[in-house]
Amino acid sequence: MTPTALVENQRASTSIPRHRRVLSDVLGSWTPKVPSMLLWFIMSLLLVIPVLAFLGQAIIPGLFGTPKGLTGLASFKHALTGTTLRGVLDSLIVSIFSALLAAACGIFLALLTKRTNVIAKKWWSMMTWVLLLVPTYLITEGWQRLFEPHGVLYNIGINTSSFYHVFFGPVGVIVVLSTAGTPFAYLAISSGLLGLGSEFEDAARVHGSGALATLRAVLPIIAPAIMSALAIVFAESMSDFGVASTLAAQANFPVATYSLFNAIDSFPLNFGVAAAIGWILVVAAGIPILVQSKALRGRSYEVLSGRTRNPRLSVLSNRGQLLAVASLALFFTVALGVPAIGVISASLLSNFGSNFSVHSLTLANYRDVLHSRQLFAPLSLSTALSFLTATLTVALGIAVARAMTNPRAKAAAKLIDLIMLGSVALPGIVLAAGYIFFYNLPAMSSFGINIYGTTKLLALGYLAGALPSTARLLVGPVSQVQSNLKDAARVHGASGRVSWLKTQLPLLARPVLWAWLLTFAKTLLELPLSQLLYAPNFPPISVSINKLTAGYDFGGGTAMSVISLALALGVFLVAAGLFRLLAPSGWQKVGEGLTAK
């Protein structure tokens, strides 16, 4: 600015009355804070207030004018006795075993796909992502339809009664939870292996170590990644509701999440006991984090330096390739193949009671789903809600990620990070119970918020459940975008919207697409929030599948499951194809680089 222009600007400012200048300064100082205040308000209504209000029932009976029921801390005493206590102990036991098995499988998959030249490694990695998207209750349904009495195998003359009695109980729960948790362990351990150079393995082999001895030397170096995998799978297993409401419930094997569901689903509602179980689930999710912190305290795992070399792939012999491929095929057969065969074959059978023959195969179940309004309406409702949830979650997730990476608000960023981290570990059944309690309070009606018992509450629950993981998924890409890009665009005359579209969106296009697709797929078949928050006469697809199978309409239920998974896969392929065809080549190249990091 020239001296003349500076003088003219000063004269113009002094010509404005003092009270207007003060008002302008105040409004100017508050203007940048309005989006931040709005973000805090949204997060409070979505996550913080409903959950804390619900959990407070176990500590302060009669909070917000609800019936007192039990007094003092009697809710915790009731939650730690009888069947409820057994459910908590069962959940702890199966979660520990599931975490250990999933971590072992994750190490196995990560070593083969990241450190060897195993055949078709990209396909094995893609199968891991597919397993991540399939909910546990559908995996359980596939096992049930295949091995249950009068199931698919029974119809072709194979007696599976002995296997059924062994599998359908704690063993089956552990198998399903460990296979479903393996993708989380795989992602955590893979990141640790990618940052580990090959010099440690070379040093072990130089000193005469074989494959197993080299493995024992390398694994302690990536202990933080292994501990993270154990913590994630343990928390996921403790909070899982899909297996709890299907396999465990039908096998009379009580677990904590189903005990909480029974306390909320009963009449009268027992919020005190449900809140006490919620506290137990939340605290249990923090146990592995404390164990991890204590185990790693005082030890250094710094292995990355300027001399770190890219890991060299181990070349497998023909026998090694055969064993590796056979092992991978066996794992994915158990994790995905058997459930898929069970669901698809059951959906093609006219009934389970007759002998298996060519005439027993039919597409009538699929026709019923696609032509019956009672069956097609839930699918269309879930599709619309998933599309809306994915879009709103990604938009809000970007805002949360930007707030978490804001260098000028370190304290606020740490607090938001803590809220998001705690919400990721928050069981969906606890969040759903919090929504039932909070949005049914009479005070909400006085504020004009009348969404209890409507599809709007379910949509809000979907958004709250998906936001924490989506925001944390976008933190990495958002933190890599330099703020001076937007400033440079503004200097050249671009508005805030144009500068965002021209400088930052191209860098985030691919990560945003993946976040949207993951949110869509997970929301489409989400169960715990759907089971507790759906509006009467408007059930989503997951609730409809459970109702059909509970009413012994296995053909209709499995057909709906297959169509839902096919829909999720179709949306995934169409969105990825449109991005490849329509997005500028620069967007795809830059976005691919960010995603790879």
C-alpha positions in Angstrom: 0.0 0.0 0.0 1.4 3.4 -1.0 1.8 6.2 1.6 -0.9 8.2 -0.1 -3.4 5.3 0.1 -2.4 4.6 3.7 -3.2 8.2 4.6 -6.6 8.1 2.8 -7.4 4.8 4.6 -6.6 6.4 8.0 -8.8 9.4 7.2 -11.7 7.2 6.1 -11.5 5.2 9.4 -11.4 8.3 11.5 -14.4 9.7 9.7 -16.5 6.8 11.0 -18.2 7.5 14.3 -16.3 5.8 17.2 -19.3 3.7 18.4 -19.6 2.2 14.9 -15.9 1.5 14.7 -16.1 -0.4 18.1 -19.1 -2.3 16.9 -17.3 -3.2 13.7 -14.2 -4.4 15.6 -16.3 -6.6 17.9 -18.2 -8.1 15.0 -15.0 -8.6 13.1 -13.4 -10.4 16.1 -16.4 -12.7 16.5 -17.0 -13.5 12.8 -14.1 -16.1 12.5 -15.4 -17.8 15.7 -19.0 -18.3 14.4 -18.1 -21.5 12.4 -16.2 -22.8 15.4 -19.1 -22.2 17.8 -21.4 -23.8 15.3 -19.2 -26.9 15.1 -19.0 -27.2 18.9 -22.8 -26.9 19.0 -23.3 -29.7 16.5 -20.8 -32.0 18.2 -22.5 -31.3 21.5 -25.9 -32.3 20.3 -24.6 -35.2 18.2 -22.2 -36.8 20.7 -21.4 -35.2 24.0 -24.7 -34.3 25.6 -26.8 -37.3 24.7 -24.2 -39.8 25.9 -23.3 -38.0 29.1 -27.0 -37.5 29.9 -27.6 -41.2 29.5 -24.6 -42.4 31.4 -25.4 -39.9 34.2 -28.5 -42.0 35.0 -26.3 -44.7 36.6 -24.7 -42.1 38.9 -27.6 -39.7 39.6 -30.9 -41.7 39.5 -33.8 -39.5 38.5 -31.6 -37.1 36.5 -33.7 -34.8 34.2 -36.9 -35.9 36.1 -36.9 -39.5 35.0 -38.2 -42.2 37.3 -35.7 -43.0 40.0 -36.1 -46.8 40.1 -32.9 -47.9 41.8 -31.3 -45.5 44.2 -27.7 -44.4 44.6 -25.2 -46.6 42.8 -27.5 -49.6 43.0 -27.6 -49.7 39.2 -23.9 -50.8 39.1 -24.7 -53.4 41.8 -27.5 -54.8 39.7 -25.4 -54.7 36.5 -22.7 -56.7 38.2 -24.9 -59.6 39.4 -26.7 -62.5 37.8 -27.0 -62.8 34.0 -25.8 -59.2 33.5 -22.5 -60.0 35.2 -22.2 -63.2 33.2 -22.7 -61.1 30.0 -19.9 -58.7 31.0 -17.5 -61.5 31.8 -18.4 -63.4 28.6 -17.8 -60.2 26.6 -14.4 -59.7 28.3 -13.3 -63.3 27.6 -14.4 -63.5 23.9 -12.9 -60.0 23.3 -9.5 -61.0 24.7 -9.4 -64.2 22.6 -10.7 -62.4 19.5 -8.1 -59.6 19.8 -5.3 -62.2 20.1 -6.5 -64.2 17.1 -7.1 -61.1 15.0 -3.7 -59.7 15.8 -2.1 -63.0 14.8 -4.0 -63.1 11.6 -3.2 -59.5 10.9 0.5 -60.1 11.4 0.3 -63.1 9.0 -1.6 -61.1 6.3 0.6 -58.0 6.6 3.9 -60.0 6.4 2.7 -61.9 3.3 1.3 -58.9 1.4 3.8 -56.3 2.5 7.1 -58.2 2.8 6.9 -61.1 0.3 6.2 -61.5 -3.4 3.1 -63.6 -2.8 1.0 -64.1 -5.9 -2.0 -61.7 -6.4 -1.1 -59.6 -3.3 -3.4 -56.8 -4.5 -6.3 -59.1 -4.6 -5.7 -60.4 -1.1 -5.5 -56.8 0.2 -8.7 -56.0 -1.6 -10.4 -59.0 0.1 -9.3 -57.5 3.4 -11.2 -54.3 2.6 -14.3 -56.3 1.5 -14.2 -58.1 4.9 -14.1 -54.7 6.6 -17.3 -53.7 4.9 -19.4 -56.8 5.8 -21.2 -56.5 9.1 -20.8 -59.2 11.6 -24.5 -60.1 11.7 -24.4 -61.0 8.0 -21.3 -63.2 8.5 -23.2 -64.9 11.4 -26.3 -65.4 9.2 -24.2 -67.1 6.5 -22.8 -69.6 9.1 -26.2 -70.2 10.5 -28.0 -70.8 7.2 -25.3 -73.3 6.2 -24.9 -75.4 9.3 -28.1 -75.1 11.3 -30.5 -78.0 11.7 -32.5 -78.2 8.4 -30.1 -75.8 6.9 -28.5 -75.8 3.4 -26.1 -78.7 4.2 -28.8 -80.7 5.8 -30.8 -80.4 2.6 -28.1 -82.1 0.6 -27.7 -84.9 3.0 -24.8 -83.7 5.2 -25.3 -84.1 9.0 -23.7 -81.0 10.7 -25.3 -81.4 14.1 -22.0 -82.1 15.9 -20.4 -79.1 14.3 -23.4 -77.0 15.1 -23.4 -77.7 18.8 -19.6 -76.8 19.0 -19.6 -73.7 16.8 -22.9 -72.1 17.9 -21.7 -70.7 21.2 -18.5 -69.1 22.5 -16.4 -70.8 19.8 -18.5 -69.3 17.0 -18.6 -65.9 18.6 -14.8 -65.8 18.8 -14.4 -67.0 15.2 -16.7 -64.4 13.8 -15.3 -61.5 15.9 -11.7 -62.4 15.3 -12.2 -62.7 11.5 -14.2 -59.4 11.5 -11.5 -57.7 13.5 -8.6 -58.9 11.4 -8.9 -56.0 8.9 -8.4 -53.5 11.7 -5.3 -55.4 12.9 -4.0 -55.7 9.4 -4.3 -52.0 8.7 -2.5 -51.1 12.0 0.3 -53.6 11.6 0.8 -52.9 7.9 1.5 -49.2 8.7 4.2 -50.3 11.1 5.8 -52.7 8.6 5.8 -50.1 5.9 7.9 -47.8 8.1 10.4 -50.5 9.0 13.4 -50.9 6.8 15.0 -54.2 5.9 18.2 -53.7 7.8 16.9 -55.4 10.9 15.9 -58.5 9.0 19.3 -58.5 7.1 21.2 -58.2 10.4 19.3 -61.2 11.9 19.9 -63.3 8.8 23.6 -62.4 8.7 23.9 -63.8 12.2 22.4 -67.1 11.0 18.8 -66.6 12.0 16.1 -68.5 10.2 12.7 -67.3 9.2 11.1 -67.8 12.7 14.1 -66.3 14.5 14.1 -63.3 12.2 10.4 -62.9 12.9 11.0 -62.9 16.6 13.6 -60.2 16.2 11.4 -58.0 14.0 8.0 -58.2 15.8 9.2 -56.5 19.0 10.3 -53.5 17.0 6.7 -52.9 15.7 5.2 -53.5 19.2 3.3 -50.2 19.1 1.5 -51.3 16.0 0.7 -54.7 17.4 -0.6 -53.2 20.7 -2.7 -50.8 18.7 -4.2 -53.7 16.8 -5.0 -55.5 20.0 -6.6 -52.4 21.5 -8.7 -51.7 18.4 -10.0 -55.3 18.0 -10.7 -55.6 21.7 -12.8 -52.4 21.7 -14.6 -53.5 18.5 -15.4 -56.9 20.0 -16.6 -55.5 23.3 -19.0 -53.1 21.5 -20.2 -55.4 18.8 -23.9 -55.9 18.6 -24.3 -57.9 15.4 -23.0 -61.2 16.8 -24.6 -60.5 20.2 -28.1 -60.2 18.7 -27.9 -63.2 16.5 -25.5 -66.1 17.2 -24.9 -65.3 20.9 -28.6 -64.6 21.6 -29.8 -67.8 19.9 -27.1 -69.9 21.6 -28.1 -68.5 25.0 -24.7 -67.0 25.4 -25.2 -63.6 27.1 -22.9 -60.7 26.3 -22.8 -57.1 27.6 -24.2 -55.3 24.5 -27.3 -57.5 24.4 -27.9 -57.1 28.1 -27.9 -53.3 27.5 -30.3 -53.8 24.6 -32.7 -55.8 26.8 -32.6 -53.1 29.5 -33.6 -50.5 27.0 -36.0 -52.6 25.0 -38.0 -53.8 28.1 -41.0 -52.2 29.7 -40.6 -50.2 31.8 -37.3 -48.8 30.5 -34.4 -49.5 32.9 -32.1 -46.6 32.1 -30.1 -47.0 35.3 -29.0 -50.5 34.7 -28.5 -49.8 31.0 -26.3 -46.8 31.8 -24.3 -48.9 34.3 -23.6 -51.4 31.5 -22.7 -48.5 29.2 -20.1 -47.3 31.7 -18.7 -50.8 31.9 -18.4 -50.9 28.1 -16.8 -47.5 27.9 -14.3 -48.3 30.6 -13.5 -51.7 29.1 -12.6 -50.0 25.8 -10.0 -48.0 27.7 -8.4 -51.1 29.3 -6.2 -52.0 26.3 -5.2 -48.4 25.9 -3.8 -48.3 29.5 -2.1 -51.7 29.0 -0.5 -50.4 25.8 0.7 -47.3 27.5 2.2 -49.2 30.4 3.8 -51.8 28.2 5.5 -49.2 26.0 6.5 -46.8 28.7 10.2 -46.1 29.0 11.0 -47.9 25.7 12.1 -46.4 22.4 10.8 -47.6 19.1 12.4 -44.9 16.9 13.6 -46.8 13.8 13.0 -44.3 11.0 16.0 -42.1 10.0 17.5 -40.7 6.9 19.4 -44.0 6.3 16.3 -46.1 6.5 16.1 -48.2 3.3 12.9 -49.4 1.6 12.0 -52.9 2.7 13.2 -55.6 0.3 10.5 -58.2 -0.6 11.3 -61.8 0.3 11.2 -64.0 -2.7 9.2 -67.1 -2.0 10.1 -70.5 -3.4 7.5 -72.5 -5.3 6.7 -74.4 -2.2 6.5 -71.2 -0.2 4.2 -69.7 -2.8 1.9 -72.7 -2.6 1.8 -72.6 1.2 1.2 -68.8 1.3 -1.6 -68.9 -1.3 -3.2 -71.9 0.4 -3.1 -70.2 3.8 -4.6 -67.0 2.5 -7.3 -68.9 0.6 -8.1 -70.8 3.8 -8.4 -67.7 5.9 -10.7 -65.9 3.4 -12.7 -69.0 2.9 -13.5 -69.1 6.6 -13.9 -65.3 6.9 -15.9 -64.7 3.7 -16.3 -67.8 1.6 -18.3 -69.9 4.0 -20.7 -67.1 5.0 -21.2 -66.1 1.4 -22.0 -69.6 0.4 -24.5 -69.9 3.2 -26.3 -66.7 2.5 -26.4 -67.1 -1.3 -27.5 -70.8 -1.3 -30.1 -70.1 1.4 -31.5 -67.3 -0.7 -32.0 -69.6 -3.7 -33.9 -72.3 -1.8 -37.6 -72.3 -1.8 -37.8 -73.8 1.7 -35.4 -75.5 4.0 -37.6 -78.5 4.9 -37.7 -80.3 1.6 -35.0 -82.5 0.1 -32.4 -80.7 -2.1 -33.2 -81.0 -5.8 -33.1 -78.9 -8.9 -36.7 -77.9 -8.3 -35.7 -76.5 -4.9 -33.7 -73.7 -6.5 -35.7 -70.5 -7.2 -35.4 -66.8 -7.6 -38.8 -66.2 -5.9 -37.1 -64.8 -2.8 -35.5 -62.1 -4.9 -38.7 -61.3 -6.7 -40.5 -60.9 -3.4 -37.9 -58.5 -2.2 -37.9 -56.4 -5.3 -41.7 -56.4 -5.9 -43.1 -56.4 -2.4 -43.5 -53.0 -0.9 -42.9 -54.3 2.6 -39.6 -55.7 1.6 -38.5 -53.1 -1.0 -39.3 -50.1 1.1 -36.7 -50.8 3.8 -34.0 -51.1 1.1 -34.9 -47.8 -0.5 -35.1 -46.1 2.9 -31.6 -47.4 3.9 -30.2 -46.4 0.6 -31.5 -42.8 0.9 -30.4 -42.5 4.5 -26.9 -43.9 3.7 -26.5 -41.4 0.8 -27.6 -38.5 3.0 -25.4 -39.7 6.0 -22.3 -40.2 3.8 -22.7 -36.8 2.3 -23.3 -34.9 5.5 -20.6 -36.9 7.4 -17.9 -36.1 4.9 -18.8 -32.4 4.8 -18.8 -32.2 8.6 -15.8 -34.5 8.8 -13.7 -32.1 6.8 -14.7 -29.3 9.1 -13.8 -31.4 12.2 -10.5 -32.5 10.6 -9.6 -28.9 9.9 -10.4 -27.9 13.4 -8.3 -30.8 14.7 -5.3 -29.7 12.6 -5.7 -26.0 13.3 -2.3 -24.8 14.6 -3.7 -21.6 16.0 -6.1 -23.4 18.3 -4.1 -26.1 19.9 -6.2 -26.5 23.1 -9.4 -26.7 21.1 -7.8 -29.1 18.6 -6.7 -31.4 21.4 -10.2 -31.3 23.0 -11.9 -32.2 19.7 -9.3 -34.9 19.1 -10.1 -36.4 22.5 -13.9 -36.3 21.9 -13.4 -38.0 18.5 -11.1 -40.6 19.9 -13.5 -41.4 22.7 -16.4 -41.5 20.3 -14.6 -44.0 18.1 -14.4 -46.4 21.0 -18.0 -45.6 22.1 -20.2 -48.7 21.5 -23.0 -48.0 19.0 -25.5 -49.5 21.4 -24.5 -46.9 24.1 -24.9 -44.0 21.6 -28.3 -45.3 20.5 -29.4 -45.6 24.2 -28.2 -42.0 24.8 -30.3 -40.8 21.9 -33.4 -42.7 23.1 -33.0 -41.1 26.6 -32.0 -37.5 25.6 -34.3 -36.8 22.7 -37.3 -38.3 24.6 -37.0 -35.8 27.4 -39.9 -33.4 27.8 -37.5 -30.5 27.7 -36.7 -31.3 24.1 -40.3 -30.7 23.1 -40.3 -27.3 24.9 -37.4 -26.4 22.6 -39.3 -27.5 19.5 -37.2 -30.6 18.9 -39.7 -33.3 18.3 -37.8 -36.0 16.5 -38.2 -38.9 18.9 -39.8 -41.9 17.2 -39.2 -40.4 13.7 -36.7 -41.3 10.9 -35.0 -38.0 11.6 -33.7 -39.3 14.9 -32.3 -42.4 13.1 -30.6 -40.2 10.5 -29.1 -38.1 13.3 -27.9 -41.2 15.0 -26.3 -42.4 11.8 -24.5 -39.1 11.4 -23.2 -39.2 15.0 -22.1 -42.8 14.7 -20.2 -42.2 11.4 -18.6 -38.8 12.1 -15.8 -39.8 14.6 -14.2 -42.5 12.3 -14.7 -40.4 9.2 -13.2 -37.3 10.7 -10.1 -39.3 11.9 -9.8 -40.8 8.5 -9.7 -37.3 6.9 -7.2 -35.9 9.5 -4.2 -37.2 7.7 -5.0 -35.8 4.2 -6.3 -32.5 5.6 -3.2 -32.0 7.7 -1.1 -32.3 4.6 -2.7 -29.4 2.8 -0.8 -26.2 3.3 -2.8 -23.2 4.2 -0.7 -20.9 2.0 -2.4 -22.4 -1.0 -5.7 -20.8 -0.1 -4.0 -17.6 0.8 -2.3 -17.5 -2.6 -5.6 -18.0 -4.3 -7.2 -15.2 -2.3 -4.3 -12.8 -3.2 -5.1 -13.5 -6.8 -8.7 -12.4 -6.3 -10.4 -15.7 -5.7 -13.3 -15.8 -3.2 -13.3 -18.2 -0.3 -15.4 -20.8 -2.1 -13.4 -20.6 -5.3 -10.1 -20.8 -3.5 -11.3 -24.0 -1.8 -12.5 -25.5 -5.0 -9.4 -24.6 -6.9 -6.6 -25.3 -4.4 -7.8 -27.7 -1.7 -10.5 -29.9 -3.1 -8.2 -31.3 -5.8 -5.8 -32.5 -3.1 -8.6 -34.1 -1.0 -10.7 -35.5 -3.8 -9.6 -39.1 -3.6 -9.6 -39.3 0.3 -13.0 -37.7 0.4 -14.3 -40.2 -2.2 -13.0 -43.1 -0.1 -14.4 -41.7 3.1 -17.8 -41.2 1.4 -17.9 -44.8 0.1 -16.8 -46.3 3.4 -19.5 -44.3 5.3 -22.2 -45.3 2.8 -21.4 -49.0 3.0 -21.1 -49.1 6.8 -24.4 -47.1 7.2 -26.4 -49.2 4.7 -26.2 -52.3 6.9 -25.7 -50.7 10.3 -27.5 -52.6 13.1 -27.3 -51.3 16.7 -28.5 -47.7 16.0 -31.0 -49.0 13.5 -32.5 -51.6 16.0 -33.1 -49.0 18.7 -33.8 -45.7 16.8 -35.9 -46.8 13.7 -39.4 -45.2 13.4 -42.4 -47.5 13.8 -43.5 -48.9 10.4 -40.4 -47.6 8.8 -37.6 -50.2 9.5 -34.3 -49.9 7.7 -32.8 -52.9 5.8 -30.8 -54.4 8.7 -33.9 -54.4 11.0 -36.0 -56.0 8.2 -33.4 -58.7 7.7 -33.5 -59.5 11.4 -37.3 -59.5 11.5 -37.5 -61.9 8.6 -35.0 -64.4 10.0 -36.6 -64.2 13.4 -39.9 -65.1 11.7 -38.2 -68.1 10.0 -38.4 -66.5 6.5 -34.8 -67.4 5.9 -35.2 -67.1 2.1 -36.4 -63.6 2.2 -33.9 -62.5 4.8 -30.9 -63.9 2.9 -32.2 -62.5 -0.4 -32.3 -59.1 1.2 -28.8 -59.5 2.5 -27.4 -60.5 -0.9 -29.2 -57.6 -2.6 -28.0 -55.1 0.0 -24.3 -56.2 -0.3 -24.7 -56.2 -4.1 -26.1 -52.6 -3.9 -23.1 -51.5 -1.7 -20.7 -53.0 -4.1 -22.5 -51.5 -7.1 -22.4 -48.0 -5.6 -18.7 -48.5 -4.8 -17.9 -49.5 -8.4 -20.1 -46.8 -10.0 -18.6 -44.0 -7.8 -15.0 -45.2 -8.4 -15.7 -45.5 -12.1 -17.3 -42.0 -12.4 -14.3 -40.5 -10.5 -11.9 -42.1 -12.9 -13.9 -41.0 -16.0 -15.0 -37.5 -14.9 -12.4 -36.2 -12.4 -9.5 -34.2 -13.9 -6.3 -36.2 -14.3 -4.6 -33.8 -11.8 -7.1 -34.6 -9.1 -6.5 -38.3 -9.5 -2.7 -38.1 -9.5 -2.5 -35.7 -6.5 -5.2 -37.5 -4.6 -3.6 -40.9 -5.2 -0.4 -39.6 -3.7 -2.1 -38.3 -0.6 -3.9 -41.6 -0.1 -0.8 -43.6 -0.5 0.8 -41.7 2.4 
